[in-house]
Each structure stands twice: as C-alpha cells, then as structure tokens.
C-alpha cells in the first residue's frame, strides 16, 4: 500500500526531538512536586489555559510567566512559567533525522506540524532557533508553527494548512506525533497515524507502511 502515500508529516518535540515531558518529570522530582503535575496544569482547560494561549502566540513570555504561576497555584503548587519555558529544549534524536532523510530521498513530500512557542529576545525555549534544529527544519518542504499561524493542534485547521502547503490530501499522508490527542483529528481526516512512544518502533512502523528500510542501523549508513 506504499503507493497510496505521497507525504509524511512530523511533529517536532517528542518526535524529532526528545519529549519535554521527561524534563518536566525531572523538574517535579527536584522540586518535590507530584509526578506529571506540570502536564496536569497544561491539560486543564486545554483550549483556553496559559499554555494554549502561549502556543497560539497570544501571550508574551512575561505574560505566560505570570499566568502559568497563577494556574499552577490554583492546583496547589505555584510554578513560575519561566521555569517551564526553560524545560522545552529537547535533544535531537539522530535516528529520526536519519529516517526523515531517507523518506525525503525516497521522493516523499514532508512537513513539520509543531505546536511551539515564539522566541523571546533573551532565549529560545522551543529549540527552533538553535543552529542544530534550524538545520533540521530546513529539510522539510513546509513547516507549520502554532506560534506563527495562531492555530494549534488538535484544531483540524492546523493539519489542513500543512496538507495545503505541500499539495496533498489527508488520505495521502502519514502523520507522526507523540500525543494521542493530536493524532485523533489527523486520523479522522483520513491520515494514517503513528504514535511515537518508542522512536525506534515508530521508525519501523513508518518503514513498513512506506516499504522502506528505515531501521536506525541501515538509515545511519545511508
């Protein structure tokens, strides 16, 4: 069935980069906070909370700092938003970059669909401005960033923008994301979805769908 696909769409943090959730958990452990507390703040009122407004570009970093502190305090533990911003960098997963390169070499269109945070003048919490990740972003045919288009996953419009930019229909796409809530609307639109929990397992699944050998050892040797 690989002939039915024309494009592969990729989330960035949690797919190309390691998940910020690991950094959240480390922060929680270091500060005596409940496990997954930061995520619980971000999932409360998910369309209107400080995190949602930040990813849509509605709040500055300073405004988010105060808003997140207030929201987390309501749940029992006040956390400055600036602390959360400092946990978003993530590390590049070289096997995912190798898989991306192999997919591009095989002739498939690619797009990055990322919920992210606009850079401040002082630091770059989303990693998009880092030299190493800029080089990766440049590989995609198109990049859709929530902070620039004022729409975010899981809003269907976000996925439609990605498809339109590279000229494909949802049914012609495979989409990789680490969050089920973001995969659901993509799947409902007709995309084939892959949940990225174990990166190597996700790469194997993608290779199987496309009829390509994307295993880390073979990909890195290309």
C-alpha positions as CSV (number, residue, x, y, z in Angstrom):
1,X,0.0,0.0,0.0
2,X,3.0,2.3,0.0
3,X,1.9,3.7,-3.4
4,X,-1.1,5.4,-1.7
5,X,1.1,7.7,0.3
6,X,2.7,10.9,-1.0
7,X,3.7,12.6,2.2
8,X,4.9,12.1,5.7
9,X,4.1,14.8,8.3
10,X,6.1,15.0,11.5
11,X,5.6,16.6,14.9
12,X,8.8,18.1,16.2
13,X,9.1,18.0,20.0
14,X,8.6,14.4,21.1
15,X,9.3,13.0,17.7
16,X,12.3,14.6,16.1
17,X,13.3,15.9,19.5
18,X,13.1,14.1,22.8
19,X,9.9,14.8,24.7
20,X,9.8,17.8,27.1
21,X,7.7,15.6,29.5
22,X,10.9,13.9,30.6
23,X,12.3,17.3,31.6
24,X,9.0,18.1,33.4
25,X,9.2,15.0,35.5
26,X,12.8,15.7,36.4
27,X,11.9,19.2,37.5
28,X,9.0,17.8,39.5
29,X,11.2,15.4,41.3
30,X,13.8,18.0,42.1
31,X,11.2,20.4,43.5
32,X,9.1,17.9,45.4
33,X,6.1,18.2,43.1
34,X,3.6,15.4,42.2
35,X,4.6,13.4,39.2
36,X,3.1,14.8,36.0
37,X,2.0,18.0,37.8
38,X,3.1,20.3,35.0
39,X,1.2,18.3,32.4
40,X,-1.9,18.4,34.6
41,X,-1.7,22.2,34.6
42,X,-1.3,22.2,30.8
43,X,-4.3,19.9,30.3
44,X,-6.7,21.8,32.5
45,X,-8.9,24.0,30.2
46,X,-6.7,22.9,27.3
47,X,-8.1,25.4,24.8
48,X,-8.0,28.5,27.0
49,X,-5.2,28.0,29.5
50,X,-1.9,29.8,29.6
51,X,-0.1,27.1,27.6
52,X,-2.7,27.2,24.8
53,X,-2.5,31.0,24.6
54,X,1.3,30.8,24.5
55,X,1.4,28.3,21.7
56,X,-1.0,30.4,19.7
57,X,1.2,33.5,20.2
58,X,-1.4,35.3,22.3
59,X,0.9,35.8,25.3
60,X,4.4,37.1,25.7
61,X,6.9,35.1,27.8
62,X,6.4,37.5,30.6
63,X,2.6,37.2,30.5
64,X,2.9,33.4,30.4
65,X,5.2,33.5,33.4
66,X,2.5,35.2,35.5
67,X,-0.4,33.3,34.0
68,X,1.1,29.8,34.5
69,X,2.1,30.7,38.1
70,X,-1.5,31.6,38.8
71,X,-2.9,28.5,37.2
72,X,-0.5,26.1,38.9
73,X,-1.1,27.9,42.3
74,X,-4.8,27.1,41.9
75,X,-3.9,23.4,41.6
76,X,-1.8,23.6,44.8
77,X,1.8,24.3,43.7
78,X,2.9,27.6,42.2
79,X,5.4,27.3,39.4
80,X,6.8,30.3,37.5
81,X,6.1,30.0,33.8
82,X,9.7,30.9,33.1
83,X,10.7,27.6,34.7
84,X,8.5,25.7,32.3
85,X,9.9,27.6,29.3
86,X,13.4,26.5,30.3
87,X,12.4,22.9,30.1
88,X,11.4,22.8,26.4
89,X,14.6,22.5,24.6
90,X,14.7,18.7,23.9
91,X,17.5,16.7,22.4
92,X,17.8,15.7,18.7
93,X,17.0,12.1,18.0
94,X,19.5,11.2,15.3
95,X,17.7,8.1,14.2
96,X,14.6,10.2,13.5
97,X,16.6,12.6,11.5
98,X,18.1,9.7,9.5
99,X,14.6,8.4,8.9
100,X,13.5,11.8,7.7
101,X,16.4,12.0,5.3
102,X,15.6,8.6,3.9
103,X,12.0,9.5,3.4
104,X,13.0,12.6,1.6
105,X,15.5,10.7,-0.5
106,X,12.7,8.3,-1.5
107,X,10.7,11.1,-3.0
108,X,8.0,11.7,-0.4
109,X,6.9,15.2,0.5
110,X,7.4,16.3,4.1
111,X,6.0,18.8,6.5
112,X,6.6,19.6,10.1
113,X,3.5,20.4,12.2
114,X,4.5,21.8,15.5
115,X,2.9,23.4,18.5
116,X,5.6,25.7,19.7
117,X,6.4,28.9,21.5
118,X,7.7,32.1,19.8
119,X,11.2,33.0,20.6
120,X,11.9,35.8,23.0
121,X,14.8,38.2,22.6
122,X,16.6,36.6,25.6
123,X,16.3,32.9,24.9
124,X,14.8,30.3,22.6
125,X,12.8,27.8,24.6
126,X,11.3,25.9,21.7
127,X,14.7,24.9,20.2
128,X,13.6,26.1,16.7
129,X,16.2,28.9,16.9
130,X,19.1,26.6,17.8
131,X,21.6,26.0,15.0
132,X,21.2,22.2,15.2
133,X,17.4,22.3,14.9
134,X,17.3,25.1,12.3
135,X,19.2,22.7,10.0
136,X,16.6,20.0,10.6
137,X,13.7,22.4,10.0
138,X,15.3,23.4,6.7
139,X,14.9,19.8,5.4
140,X,11.1,19.9,5.4
141,X,9.1,21.1,2.4
142,X,6.9,23.1,4.7
143,X,6.8,24.0,8.4
144,X,3.6,25.0,10.3
145,X,4.2,26.6,13.7
146,X,1.3,27.3,16.0
147,X,3.0,30.4,17.4
148,X,3.1,31.9,13.8
149,X,-0.3,30.8,12.4
150,X,-2.3,31.4,15.7
151,X,-3.8,27.9,15.4
152,X,-2.6,24.8,17.2
153,X,-3.1,21.1,17.3
154,X,-5.5,19.4,17.7
155,X,-7.6,22.0,15.7
156,X,-8.3,20.5,12.3
157,X,-7.4,23.7,10.5
158,X,-3.8,23.2,11.6
159,X,-3.5,19.9,9.8
160,X,-5.3,21.3,6.7
161,X,-2.7,24.1,6.5
162,X,0.1,21.5,6.4
163,X,-1.6,19.5,3.6
164,X,-2.3,22.6,1.6
165,X,1.2,23.9,1.8
166,X,2.6,20.7,0.2
167,X,-0.3,20.0,-2.1
168,X,-1.6,16.7,-0.7
169,X,-4.9,15.3,0.6
170,X,-5.0,13.9,4.2
171,X,-5.6,10.4,3.0
172,X,-2.2,10.6,1.2
173,X,-0.3,11.4,4.4
174,X,1.3,9.5,7.3
175,X,1.5,11.6,10.5
176,X,3.8,11.0,13.5
177,X,3.1,12.5,16.9
178,X,3.7,11.5,20.5
179,X,0.3,12.6,21.7
180,X,-2.9,10.7,21.1
181,X,-5.0,13.9,21.4
182,X,-3.1,15.3,18.4
183,X,-3.3,12.1,16.4
184,X,-7.1,11.7,16.7
185,X,-8.2,14.6,14.4
186,X,-5.5,13.7,11.9
187,X,-6.9,10.1,11.8
188,X,-10.4,11.4,11.5
189,X,-9.4,13.5,8.5
190,X,-8.1,10.3,6.8
191,X,-4.4,10.3,7.6
192,X,-2.6,7.2,8.7
193,X,-1.2,7.9,12.1
194,X,1.8,6.7,14.1
195,X,2.1,7.3,17.9
196,X,5.7,7.9,18.8
197,X,6.4,6.4,22.2
198,X,9.4,4.3,21.4
199,X,11.2,6.2,18.5
200,X,12.8,3.0,17.0
201,X,9.4,1.2,17.0
202,X,7.8,4.2,15.3
203,X,10.5,4.3,12.6
204,X,10.0,0.6,12.0
205,X,6.2,1.1,11.6
206,X,6.8,4.0,9.2
207,X,9.2,1.9,7.1
208,X,6.7,-0.9,6.9
209,X,4.0,1.5,5.7
210,X,6.3,3.0,3.0
211,X,8.1,-0.1,2.0
212,X,11.4,1.4,3.1
213,X,14.1,0.1,5.3
214,X,14.3,2.8,7.9
215,X,15.9,0.9,10.8
216,X,18.4,3.0,12.7
217,X,21.4,1.0,11.7
218,X,20.6,1.0,8.0
219,X,19.4,4.6,7.9
220,X,22.5,5.9,9.6
221,X,24.6,4.1,7.0
222,X,23.0,5.9,4.1
